[in-house]
Amino acid sequence: MKSIELTSANFDETLANATTPVLVDFHAAWCGPCKMLSPVIEEIAEARDGEAVVAKVDIDSARELAQRFKITSVPTLIVFNDGEPVVGARGMQSRAAIESMIDQAKGVAAV
């Protein structure tokens, strides 16, 4: 499954309806590291289909979401569980580090 694009219109509903952790990549079209990270995000979306929802938020199109989650640099990754932010990271991350974040969020769900 490919990543999904979240906007202000569908963000809260998507998180509320998710039965698995939701990895959100806050990015921008002009951001070099975001462009480098994008294929990794898509690989994770394919590999974790059914285990996690992988989504992207363009901070220029959804400024209110960027403000709401205090996104001050991109890329910023946040994993949500039950609609709440659980773990996050700023800047370029390895696939292993991102998958570890998803696993950590899944562990929080089990508690």
C-alpha distances in whole Angstrom, upper triangle without the diagonal:
4,7,9,13,15,19,22,21,18,18,20,19,15,17,19,17,15,16,14,15,13,13,15,16,19,19,22,22,25,24,24,23,20,19,20,17,14,13,13,11,8,9,9,6,5,8,8,6,9,11,10,9,9,11,13,17,19,23,25,23,23,26,27,24,25,28,27,26,28,26,29,27,24,21,21,19,19,18,18,19,21,21,23,22,23,22,22,23,24,24,22,21,20,17,19,20,17,16,19,19,16,18,21,20,19,23,24,22,24,27
4,6,10,13,16,20,20,17,17,19,19,15,17,20,18,16,17,15,15,13,12,13,13,16,16,18,18,21,21,21,20,17,16,17,14,11,11,11,9,6,8,9,6,6,10,10,8,12,13,11,9,8,9,10,14,16,19,21,20,20,23,24,21,22,26,25,24,26,23,26,24,21,18,19,17,18,17,18,19,21,21,22,22,22,22,21,21,22,22,20,19,19,16,18,20,16,16,19,19,16,19,22,20,20,24,25,23,26,29
4,7,9,13,16,17,14,13,16,16,13,14,17,16,14,16,14,13,10,9,9,10,12,13,15,16,19,18,19,18,14,14,15,13,10,10,11,8,6,9,9,6,8,11,10,10,12,13,10,7,5,5,7,10,13,16,18,17,17,20,21,18,18,22,21,20,22,20,22,21,17,15,15,13,14,14,15,17,19,18,19,18,19,19,18,18,19,19,18,17,17,15,18,18,14,14,18,17,14,18,20,18,18,22,22,22,24,27
4,6,10,13,13,11,10,14,13,10,12,15,14,13,15,14,14,11,10,9,10,12,13,15,16,19,19,20,19,16,16,18,15,12,14,14,11,10,13,12,9,12,14,13,12,14,15,12,8,6,5,6,9,11,15,16,15,14,18,18,16,17,20,20,18,21,19,22,21,18,16,16,14,15,14,15,17,18,16,18,18,20,19,18,19,20,20,20,19,20,18,21,21,17,17,20,18,16,20,21,19,20,23,23,22,25,27
4,7,10,11,9,9,13,13,10,12,16,15,14,18,17,16,12,12,9,10,10,11,12,13,17,17,19,18,14,15,17,15,12,15,16,12,12,15,15,12,15,18,17,15,17,18,15,11,9,6,5,6,8,11,13,11,11,14,15,13,14,18,17,17,19,17,20,19,16,15,15,14,14,15,15,18,19,17,18,18,20,20,18,19,19,19,19,20,21,20,22,22,18,19,22,20,18,22,23,21,22,25,25,24,27,29
4,7,8,6,5,9,10,8,10,13,13,13,17,16,15,11,11,9,10,10,11,13,15,18,18,20,20,16,17,20,17,15,17,18,14,15,18,17,14,17,20,18,17,18,18,15,11,10,6,6,5,8,10,12,10,8,12,12,10,12,15,14,14,17,15,18,18,16,15,14,13,13,14,13,16,17,14,16,15,18,19,17,19,19,20,20,21,22,21,24,22,19,20,22,20,18,22,22,20,21,24,23,22,26,27
4,5,5,6,9,10,10,12,14,15,16,19,19,18,14,14,11,12,11,12,13,15,18,18,21,21,17,19,22,20,17,20,21,18,18,22,20,18,21,24,22,21,22,22,18,15,14,10,9,6,8,9,10,8,6,9,9,8,11,13,13,13,16,15,18,18,16,16,16,16,15,16,16,18,18,15,17,17,20,21,19,20,20,21,22,23,25,24,27,25,22,23,25,22,21,25,25,22,24,27,26,25,28,30
4,6,5,8,10,10,12,14,15,16,20,20,19,16,16,13,14,13,14,15,17,20,21,24,23,20,22,25,22,21,24,24,21,21,25,23,21,24,26,24,23,24,24,20,17,16,13,12,9,10,10,12,9,6,9,7,6,10,11,10,12,15,15,18,19,18,18,17,17,16,17,16,18,18,14,16,16,20,21,20,21,21,23,24,25,28,27,29,27,24,25,27,24,23,26,26,23,25,28,26,25,29,30
4,6,8,8,10,12,13,14,16,19,20,20,17,18,15,17,16,17,18,20,23,23,27,26,23,24,27,25,22,25,26,22,22,26,24,22,25,27,25,23,23,24,21,17,17,14,14,12,13,14,14,11,9,12,11,10,14,15,14,16,18,18,21,22,21,21,20,20,19,19,17,19,18,15,18,19,22,23,22,24,24,26,27,28,30,29,31,29,26,27,29,26,24,28,28,24,26,29,27,26,29,30
4,6,5,6,9,10,11,12,16,17,16,13,15,13,15,15,17,18,20,23,23,26,25,22,23,26,23,21,23,23,20,20,23,21,19,21,24,21,20,20,20,17,14,14,11,12,11,13,14,16,13,11,14,13,11,14,16,15,16,19,18,22,22,21,20,19,18,17,17,15,16,16,13,16,17,20,21,21,23,23,25,26,26,28,26,28,27,23,24,26,23,21,24,25,21,23,26,24,23,26,28
4,6,5,6,9,10,11,15,15,14,11,12,10,12,12,15,17,19,22,22,24,23,20,22,24,21,19,22,22,18,19,22,20,17,21,22,20,19,19,19,15,12,12,10,10,9,12,13,15,13,10,13,11,9,12,14,12,12,15,15,19,20,18,18,16,15,13,13,11,13,13,10,12,13,16,18,17,19,20,22,23,23,25,24,26,24,20,21,23,20,18,22,22,18,20,23,21,20,24,25
4,5,5,6,9,10,14,14,14,11,14,12,15,15,18,20,23,25,25,28,26,23,25,27,24,23,25,24,21,22,24,22,20,23,24,21,20,20,19,16,14,14,12,13,12,15,16,18,16,13,15,12,10,14,15,12,13,16,17,21,22,21,20,18,17,14,14,11,12,11,8,10,12,15,18,18,21,22,24,26,25,27,26,27,25,22,23,24,21,19,22,22,18,19,22,20,18,22,23
4,5,5,6,9,12,14,14,12,15,14,17,17,20,22,24,28,27,30,28,25,27,29,26,24,26,25,21,22,24,22,19,22,24,21,19,18,18,16,13,15,13,15,14,17,18,20,18,15,18,16,13,17,18,16,16,20,20,24,25,24,23,21,19,17,16,13,13,11,9,13,15,18,20,20,23,25,27,28,27,29,27,28,27,23,24,25,22,20,23,23,19,20,23,21,19,22,23
4,6,5,6,10,11,11,9,12,11,14,15,18,20,22,26,25,27,26,22,24,26,22,20,22,22,18,18,21,18,16,18,20,17,15,15,15,12,9,11,10,12,12,16,17,20,17,15,18,16,14,16,19,16,16,20,19,23,23,22,21,19,16,14,13,11,12,11,9,12,14,16,18,18,21,22,24,25,24,25,23,25,24,20,20,22,19,17,20,20,17,17,20,19,17,21,22
4,5,5,9,9,9,7,10,10,14,15,18,21,23,26,25,27,25,22,24,26,22,21,23,22,18,19,21,18,16,19,20,17,16,15,14,11,9,11,10,12,13,16,17,20,18,16,18,16,13,16,17,15,14,18,18,22,22,21,20,17,15,12,10,8,8,7,5,8,10,13,15,16,19,21,23,24,23,24,22,23,22,18,19,20,17,15,17,17,14,14,17,16,14,18,19
4,6,8,10,11,10,14,14,17,18,22,24,27,30,29,31,29,26,28,29,26,25,26,25,22,22,24,21,19,22,23,19,18,16,16,14,12,14,14,16,16,20,21,23,21,18,20,18,15,18,20,16,16,20,21,25,25,24,23,21,18,15,13,10,9,7,6,9,12,14,17,19,22,24,26,27,26,28,26,26,25,22,22,22,20,17,19,19,15,16,18,16,14,17,19
4,6,9,11,10,14,15,18,20,23,25,28,31,30,32,30,27,28,30,26,24,26,25,21,21,23,20,18,20,21,17,16,14,14,12,11,14,14,16,17,21,22,25,23,20,23,21,18,21,23,20,19,23,23,27,28,26,25,22,20,17,15,12,11,9,9,12,15,17,19,21,24,26,28,28,27,28,26,26,25,22,21,23,20,17,19,20,16,16,19,17,15,18,19
4,5,7,7,11,12,16,18,21,24,26,29,28,30,28,24,26,27,23,22,23,22,18,18,20,17,14,17,17,14,13,11,11,9,7,11,12,15,16,20,22,24,23,20,23,21,18,20,22,20,19,22,22,26,26,24,22,20,17,15,12,9,8,7,8,11,13,14,16,18,21,23,25,26,24,24,22,23,22,19,18,19,17,14,16,16,13,12,16,15,12,15,17
4,7,9,12,15,18,21,24,27,29,32,31,32,30,27,28,29,25,24,24,23,20,20,20,17,15,17,17,13,12,9,9,8,9,12,14,18,20,23,25,28,26,24,26,25,21,24,26,23,21,25,25,28,28,27,25,22,19,16,13,11,8,8,10,13,14,15,17,19,22,25,27,27,25,25,22,22,22,19,17,18,17,13,14,15,12,10,14,13,10,12,15
4,6,10,13,16,19,22,25,27,30,28,29,27,24,26,26,22,21,22,19,16,17,17,14,13,15,14,10,10,8,6,5,7,10,12,16,18,22,23,27,25,23,25,24,21,22,25,22,20,23,23,26,26,24,22,20,16,14,10,9,7,8,10,12,13,13,14,16,19,22,24,24,21,21,19,19,18,15,14,15,13,9,11,12,9,7,11,11,9,11,14
4,7,10,13,16,19,22,25,27,25,26,24,21,23,23,19,19,20,17,14,16,16,13,12,15,14,10,11,10,7,5,6,9,11,14,16,20,21,24,23,21,23,22,18,19,22,19,17,20,20,23,22,21,19,16,13,10,6,6,5,7,9,10,10,9,11,12,15,18,20,20,18,18,16,16,15,12,11,12,10,7,9,10,6,6,10,10,8,11,14
4,6,10,12,15,19,21,24,22,24,21,18,20,21,17,16,17,16,12,14,15,12,10,14,14,11,11,11,9,6,5,6,7,10,12,16,17,21,20,17,19,19,15,16,19,17,15,18,17,20,20,18,16,14,10,8,5,5,6,9,8,10,9,10,11,11,14,16,18,18,17,18,16,16,15,12,12,13,10,8,11,12,9,10,13,13,12,15,17
4,7,10,13,16,19,21,19,20,17,15,17,17,13,13,14,12,9,11,13,10,9,13,13,10,12,13,11,7,6,5,6,8,11,14,15,19,18,17,18,18,15,15,18,16,14,16,15,18,17,15,12,10,7,6,4,6,9,12,11,11,10,10,9,9,11,13,15,15,13,14,12,14,12,9,9,11,9,7,11,12,9,11,14,14,14,17,19
4,6,9,13,15,18,16,18,16,13,15,16,12,12,14,13,9,12,14,12,11,15,16,14,14,16,14,10,8,6,5,5,7,10,11,15,15,13,15,15,11,11,15,14,11,14,12,15,14,12,10,8,6,5,6,8,11,13,11,12,10,11,11,9,11,12,13,14,13,15,14,16,14,11,12,14,11,11,14,15,12,15,18,17,17,20,22
4,6,10,12,14,12,14,12,9,11,12,9,9,12,11,8,11,13,12,11,15,16,15,16,18,17,13,11,8,6,5,6,8,10,13,14,12,14,15,12,11,15,14,12,13,11,13,12,9,7,6,5,7,9,11,15,17,15,15,13,14,12,10,10,10,11,11,11,13,13,15,14,10,13,15,12,12,16,17,15,17,20,20,20,24,25
4,7,11,12,11,13,12,9,12,13,11,11,14,14,11,14,17,15,15,19,20,19,20,21,20,16,14,11,9,6,5,6,6,10,11,10,10,12,9,8,11,12,10,11,8,10,9,6,6,5,6,8,11,13,16,19,16,16,13,15,14,11,11,9,10,12,13,16,16,18,16,13,16,18,15,16,19,19,18,20,23,22,23,26,27
4,7,9,7,10,9,6,9,11,9,9,13,13,11,14,16,16,16,19,21,20,21,23,22,19,16,13,11,7,6,5,6,8,10,10,11,14,12,10,13,15,13,13,10,11,9,5,5,7,9,11,14,16,20,22,20,19,17,19,17,14,13,11,10,11,13,16,16,19,18,15,18,20,18,18,22,22,21,23,26,25,26,29,31
4,5,5,9,10,7,8,12,11,11,14,16,14,16,19,19,19,22,24,23,24,26,26,22,20,16,13,10,8,5,6,6,9,10,11,14,13,11,14,16,15,15,11,12,10,7,8,10,12,15,18,20,24,26,23,23,20,22,21,17,16,13,12,13,16,19,19,22,21,18,22,24,21,22,26,26,25,27,30,29,30,33,34
4,6,8,10,8,7,11,12,11,14,16,15,16,19,20,19,22,24,24,25,27,27,24,21,18,15,11,11,7,9,8,10,12,13,17,16,14,17,20,19,19,15,15,13,10,10,13,15,18,21,23,26,29,26,26,24,26,24,20,19,16,15,15,18,20,20,24,23,20,23,26,24,24,28,28,27,30,32,32,32,36,37
4,6,9,8,8,12,13,13,16,18,17,18,21,22,22,25,27,27,28,31,30,27,24,21,18,15,14,10,11,10,12,15,15,18,18,15,18,21,20,19,15,15,12,10,11,14,17,20,23,25,29,31,28,28,25,27,25,21,19,16,14,15,18,20,22,25,24,22,25,27,25,26,30,30,29,32,34,34,35,38,39
4,6,5,6,9,10,11,14,15,15,17,19,20,20,23,25,25,26,29,28,25,23,19,17,14,13,11,11,11,14,15,15,19,17,15,18,20,18,17,14,13,10,7,8,11,14,17,20,23,27,29,27,26,23,25,22,18,16,13,11,11,14,17,19,22,20,19,22,24,22,23,27,27,26,29,31,31,32,35,37
4,5,5,6,9,10,13,14,15,16,18,19,20,23,24,25,26,29,28,25,24,20,19,16,16,14,14,15,17,19,19,22,21,18,21,23,21,20,17,16,12,9,9,13,15,19,22,25,28,31,29,28,25,26,23,20,17,14,11,10,13,15,17,20,19,18,22,23,22,24,27,27,27,30,32,32,33,36,37
4,5,5,6,9,11,11,12,15,16,17,18,21,21,22,24,27,26,23,22,18,17,14,15,14,14,16,18,19,19,22,20,17,20,22,20,19,15,14,11,8,7,10,12,16,19,22,25,29,27,26,22,23,20,16,13,11,7,6,10,12,14,17,16,15,18,20,19,20,23,24,24,26,29,29,30,33,34
4,5,5,6,9,10,10,12,14,15,16,18,20,20,21,24,23,20,19,15,13,11,11,10,11,13,15,16,17,19,17,15,18,20,18,17,14,14,10,7,5,9,11,14,17,20,23,26,24,23,20,21,19,15,13,11,8,8,10,12,13,17,16,14,17,19,18,19,22,23,22,25,27,27,28,31,33
4,5,5,8,10,10,11,14,15,16,18,19,20,22,25,24,21,20,16,15,12,13,12,14,15,16,18,19,22,20,18,22,23,21,21,17,17,14,10,9,13,14,17,19,22,26,28,26,26,24,24,22,19,16,14,12,10,12,14,14,18,18,16,19,21,20,21,24,25,25,27,29,30,31,33,35
4,6,7,8,10,11,12,14,15,17,18,20,21,25,24,21,20,16,16,14,16,15,17,18,20,21,22,25,22,20,24,25,23,22,19,19,15,12,10,13,14,18,19,23,26,29,27,27,24,24,21,18,16,14,11,8,10,11,12,15,15,14,17,19,19,20,23,24,24,26,28,29,30,33,34
4,6,5,6,9,10,11,12,15,15,16,18,21,20,18,17,13,13,11,13,14,15,17,19,19,20,23,20,18,22,23,20,20,17,17,14,11,8,11,11,14,16,19,22,25,24,23,20,21,18,15,13,12,9,7,8,8,9,13,12,11,13,16,15,16,19,20,20,22,25,25,26,29,31
4,5,5,6,9,10,11,13,14,15,16,20,19,17,15,11,11,9,12,12,15,16,17,18,20,22,19,18,22,23,20,21,18,19,16,12,10,12,12,15,16,19,22,25,23,23,21,21,19,17,15,14,12,10,11,11,11,15,15,12,14,17,17,17,20,21,21,22,25,26,26,29,31
4,5,5,6,9,10,11,12,14,15,19,19,17,16,12,13,12,15,16,18,20,21,21,23,26,23,22,25,26,24,25,21,22,19,16,13,15,14,17,18,21,23,26,25,26,23,23,21,19,17,17,15,12,12,11,10,14,15,13,14,17,17,17,20,22,22,23,26,27,27,30,32
4,5,5,6,9,10,10,12,14,17,16,15,14,11,12,12,16,17,19,21,22,22,24,26,23,22,25,25,22,24,20,22,19,15,12,14,12,15,15,19,21,24,23,24,21,21,18,16,15,15,13,10,9,8,6,10,11,9,10,14,14,14,16,18,19,20,22,24,24,26,29
4,5,5,6,9,10,10,12,15,14,12,11,7,9,9,12,14,16,19,19,19,21,23,19,19,22,22,20,21,18,20,17,14,11,12,10,12,13,15,18,21,20,20,18,18,16,14,14,14,13,11,10,10,8,11,12,9,10,13,13,12,15,17,17,18,21,22,22,24,27
4,5,5,6,9,10,11,14,14,12,11,8,9,10,14,15,18,20,20,20,23,24,21,21,25,25,22,24,21,23,21,17,14,15,14,16,15,18,20,22,22,23,21,21,19,18,17,18,17,15,14,13,10,14,15,12,12,16,16,14,17,20,19,19,23,24,24,26,29
4,5,5,6,8,10,14,13,12,12,10,12,13,17,19,22,24,24,24,26,28,24,24,28,27,25,26,24,25,23,19,16,17,15,17,16,19,21,24,23,24,22,22,20,19,18,19,18,15,13,12,9,11,13,11,11,14,15,14,16,19,19,19,22,23,23,25,28
4,5,5,6,8,11,10,9,10,8,11,12,16,18,21,24,23,23,25,26,23,23,26,25,22,24,22,24,22,18,16,16,13,14,13,16,17,20,20,21,19,18,17,16,16,17,17,15,12,11,7,10,11,8,7,11,12,10,12,15,15,15,18,20,20,22,24
4,6,5,6,9,9,8,7,5,8,11,15,17,20,22,22,21,24,25,21,22,25,24,22,24,22,24,22,19,17,16,14,14,13,15,16,19,19,20,19,19,18,17,18,19,19,17,15,14,11,13,14,11,10,14,14,11,14,17,16,15,19,20,19,22,25
4,6,5,9,10,10,10,9,12,14,18,20,23,26,25,25,27,28,25,25,29,28,26,28,26,28,26,22,20,20,17,18,17,18,19,22,22,23,22,22,21,20,21,22,22,19,17,16,12,14,16,14,12,16,16,14,16,19,18,17,21,23,22,23,27
4,6,9,9,9,11,10,14,16,20,23,25,28,27,27,29,30,27,27,30,29,27,29,27,29,27,23,21,20,17,18,16,18,19,21,22,23,22,21,20,20,20,22,22,19,17,15,11,12,14,12,10,13,14,12,13,17,17,15,18,21,20,21,24
4,6,5,6,8,8,12,15,19,22,24,27,26,25,28,28,24,25,28,27,24,27,25,27,26,23,20,19,16,16,13,15,15,18,19,20,19,18,17,18,19,21,21,19,17,15,12,12,14,11,9,12,12,9,10,14,13,12,15,17,16,18,21
4,6,6,7,8,12,15,19,22,24,27,26,25,28,28,25,26,29,27,25,28,26,29,27,24,22,21,18,18,15,16,16,18,19,20,20,20,20,20,21,23,24,22,20,19,15,16,18,15,12,15,16,12,13,17,16,14,17,19,18,19,23
4,6,7,10,13,17,20,24,26,29,27,26,29,29,25,27,29,27,25,29,27,30,29,26,24,23,19,18,15,15,14,16,17,19,19,19,20,21,23,25,26,25,22,21,18,18,19,16,14,16,16,12,13,16,15,12,16,17,15,17,20
4,7,10,13,17,20,23,25,29,27,26,28,28,24,25,28,26,24,27,25,28,27,25,22,21,17,16,13,13,12,14,16,17,17,16,16,18,20,23,24,22,20,19,15,15,16,14,11,13,13,9,9,12,11,9,12,14,12,14,17
4,6,10,13,16,20,22,25,24,22,24,24,20,22,24,22,20,23,22,25,24,21,19,17,14,13,9,10,10,12,13,14,14,14,14,15,17,20,21,20,18,17,14,15,15,12,10,12,11,7,9,12,10,9,13,14,12,14,17
4,6,10,13,17,19,22,20,19,22,21,18,19,22,20,18,21,20,23,22,20,18,16,13,12,9,10,10,12,12,14,14,14,15,15,17,19,20,20,18,18,15,17,17,13,12,15,13,10,12,14,12,12,16,16,14,17,20
4,7,10,14,16,19,18,17,20,20,16,17,20,19,17,20,18,21,19,17,14,13,10,10,9,10,12,15,14,15,14,15,14,14,15,16,17,16,15,15,13,15,15,11,11,14,12,10,13,15,13,14,17,18,17,20,22
4,7,10,13,16,14,13,16,17,13,14,18,17,15,18,16,19,17,15,13,12,10,10,10,11,13,15,13,15,14,15,15,14,15,16,17,16,16,17,15,17,17,13,14,17,14,13,16,17,15,16,20,20,19,22,24
4,7,9,12,11,11,13,14,11,12,15,15,14,16,13,16,15,12,10,10,9,10,11,13,16,18,15,16,15,17,16,14,14,14,15,15,15,17,16,19,17,14,16,18,16,15,19,20,18,19,22,22,22,25,27
4,6,9,8,7,9,11,8,8,12,12,11,13,11,14,13,11,10,10,10,11,13,13,17,18,15,16,15,17,17,14,15,14,15,16,17,19,19,21,20,16,19,21,18,17,21,21,19,21,24,23,23,27,28
4,5,5,6,8,11,9,9,12,14,13,14,11,13,12,10,10,11,12,14,16,17,21,22,19,19,18,20,19,17,17,15,15,16,18,20,20,23,22,19,21,23,21,21,24,25,23,25,28,27,27,31,32
4,5,5,5,8,7,6,9,11,11,11,8,10,10,9,10,10,12,13,16,17,21,22,19,19,17,20,19,16,16,14,15,16,18,21,22,25,22,20,23,24,21,22,25,25,23,26,28,27,27,31,32
4,6,6,9,10,8,11,13,14,14,11,12,12,11,12,14,16,17,20,21,25,26,22,22,21,24,23,20,19,17,17,19,21,24,25,28,26,23,26,28,25,25,29,29,27,29,32,31,31,35,36
4,6,9,9,9,12,14,15,15,13,15,15,14,15,15,17,18,20,21,24,25,21,22,21,24,23,21,21,19,20,21,23,26,26,29,27,24,26,28,26,25,29,29,27,29,32,31,30,34,35
4,5,6,7,9,10,11,12,11,14,14,13,14,14,15,15,18,18,21,21,18,18,18,21,21,19,19,18,19,21,22,25,25,28,26,23,25,27,24,23,27,27,24,27,29,28,28,31,32
4,5,5,6,8,10,10,9,11,13,13,14,14,16,16,19,19,22,23,19,19,18,21,21,19,19,17,19,21,23,26,26,29,26,24,26,28,24,25,28,28,25,28,30,29,29,33,33
4,5,5,6,9,10,10,13,15,15,16,15,16,16,18,18,21,21,17,17,16,20,20,19,20,19,20,23,24,28,28,30,27,24,27,28,24,25,28,27,24,27,29,27,27,31,31
4,5,5,6,8,8,12,13,13,14,12,13,12,15,14,17,17,14,14,13,16,17,15,16,16,18,20,21,24,24,26,24,21,23,24,21,21,24,23,21,23,26,24,24,27,28
4,6,5,6,5,8,10,10,11,10,12,12,15,15,18,20,16,15,14,17,16,14,14,13,15,18,19,23,23,25,22,20,23,24,20,21,24,23,21,24,26,24,25,29,29
4,5,5,6,8,11,13,14,13,14,14,17,17,20,21,17,16,14,18,18,16,16,15,17,21,22,25,26,28,25,23,25,26,22,23,26,25,23,26,28,25,26,30,30
4,6,8,11,14,15,16,13,14,13,15,14,17,17,14,13,12,15,16,15,16,16,19,22,22,26,26,27,24,22,24,25,21,21,25,23,20,23,25,23,23,27,27
4,6,9,11,12,13,10,11,9,12,12,15,16,13,11,9,12,12,11,12,12,15,18,19,22,23,24,21,18,21,21,17,18,21,20,17,21,22,20,21,25,24
4,6,9,11,13,10,12,11,15,15,18,19,16,14,12,15,14,12,13,12,14,18,19,23,24,25,22,20,23,23,19,21,24,22,20,23,25,22,24,27,27
4,6,7,9,7,10,10,14,15,18,20,17,16,13,15,14,11,11,9,11,15,16,20,21,23,19,18,21,21,18,19,23,21,20,23,25,23,24,28,28
4,7,9,8,12,13,17,18,22,24,21,19,16,18,16,13,12,9,11,14,17,20,22,24,21,19,23,23,20,22,25,23,22,26,27,26,27,31,31
4,6,7,10,13,16,18,22,25,22,20,17,18,16,12,10,7,8,11,14,17,19,21,18,17,21,21,19,21,24,23,22,25,27,26,28,31,31
3,5,8,11,15,17,21,24,21,20,17,18,16,12,10,7,6,9,11,15,17,19,16,15,18,20,17,19,22,22,21,24,26,25,27,30,31
4,7,10,13,16,20,23,20,19,16,17,14,11,9,6,5,7,9,12,14,16,14,12,16,17,15,16,20,20,19,22,24,24,25,28,29
4,7,10,13,17,19,17,16,12,13,11,7,6,4,6,8,9,13,14,16,13,11,15,15,13,14,18,17,16,19,21,20,22,25,26
4,7,10,13,16,15,13,10,11,8,5,5,6,8,9,9,12,12,13,11,8,11,12,9,11,14,14,13,16,18,17,18,22,22
4,6,10,13,11,10,6,7,6,4,7,9,11,13,12,14,14,15,12,10,12,12,9,9,13,12,10,13,15,14,15,19,19
4,7,10,9,8,6,6,5,6,9,12,14,15,13,15,14,14,12,9,10,10,7,6,10,9,7,10,12,11,12,15,16
4,7,6,5,4,5,7,9,12,15,18,19,17,19,18,18,16,13,13,13,10,9,12,11,7,10,12,10,10,14,15
4,5,5,6,6,9,12,15,18,21,22,20,21,19,19,17,15,14,14,11,9,11,10,6,8,10,8,7,11,12
4,6,8,9,13,15,19,21,24,25,24,25,23,23,21,18,18,18,15,13,14,14,10,10,12,10,8,11,12
4,7,9,12,14,17,20,23,24,23,24,23,23,21,18,19,19,15,14,16,15,11,13,15,12,11,15,15
4,6,9,11,15,18,21,23,21,23,22,22,20,17,18,18,14,13,15,14,10,12,14,11,11,15,14
4,6,8,11,14,17,19,18,20,19,19,17,14,16,15,11,11,14,12,9,12,13,11,12,15,15
4,7,11,14,17,19,17,19,18,17,15,13,14,12,9,9,11,8,6,10,10,8,10,13,13
4,7,11,14,15,13,15,15,15,11,10,12,10,6,8,10,8,7,11,11,10,12,15,15
4,7,10,12,11,13,14,14,10,9,12,11,7,10,12,11,10,14,15,14,16,19,19
4,7,9,8,11,12,13,9,9,12,11,9,12,14,13,13,16,17,17,19,22,22
4,7,8,12,14,15,12,11,15,15,12,15,18,16,17,20,21,21,23,25,26
4,6,10,13,14,12,11,15,16,14,17,19,19,19,22,24,23,25,28,29
4,7,10,12,10,10,13,14,14,16,18,19,19,22,23,24,26,28,29
4,7,8,6,7,10,11,11,13,15,15,17,19,20,21,23,25,26
4,5,5,6,9,10,11,13,14,15,17,19,20,22,23,25,27
4,5,5,6,8,10,11,12,14,16,17,18,20,21,23,25
4,5,5,6,9,10,10,12,14,15,16,18,20,21,23
4,6,5,6,9,10,10,13,14,15,17,19,20,22
4,5,5,7,9,10,11,13,14,16,17,19,21
4,5,5,6,9,10,11,12,14,16,17,19
4,5,5,6,9,10,10,12,14,16,17
4,5,5,6,9,10,11,13,15,16
4,5,5,6,9,10,11,13,15
4,5,5,6,9,10,11,13
4,5,5,7,9,10,11
4,5,5,7,9,10
4,5,5,7,9
4,5,5,7
4,5,5
4,5
4
